[in-house]
Amino acid sequence: MARQTVIDAVTARLKANFTLCAVLDQDEAAQPPADGATFLTLQFPVAIEQQISIGAPGNNVWRESGAFRLVMSVRIGDPISLPNTWLDQARALFRGKQFAGVTTFAPSPGVQGDAQFSSGTRVELSSAVPYQSDFFA
């Protein structure tokens, strides 16, 4: 999982620049909106750290690299063309960008997943965004 500073930076950028549907935090996504509306969440499934500099104990440069997922949740039966367009717009917010100490690269094209949640009432459209962020330790 990413460092909290990376999670905060990515979340802030998404929430400040994406208004096409609700952006829910991870803990909110377990309870989709009561009206069944489409929503977007972030996931941070993978990250690694590498030491970049040597010789300055406590002040060496470390690089975290990984990927986060943009996950659009759509009610089954609703058309996915509009949410897919929204996902494309969210992807554009992170394509080759630098912000708050985070560098993002090329997001993957959107992928449609299988029905989600135990009731099978929603489907996910998702994209993975590779990133890196340097810090001192």
Secondary structure, DSSP 8 states (H G I E B T S, - for coil): ---HHHHHHHHHHHHHH--SSEE--TTTTTS--TT---EEEEEEEEEEEEE---S-TT--EEEEEEEEEEEEEEETTS-SHHHHHHHHHHHHTTTT-EETTEEE------EEEEEETTTT-EEEEEEEEEEEEEEE-
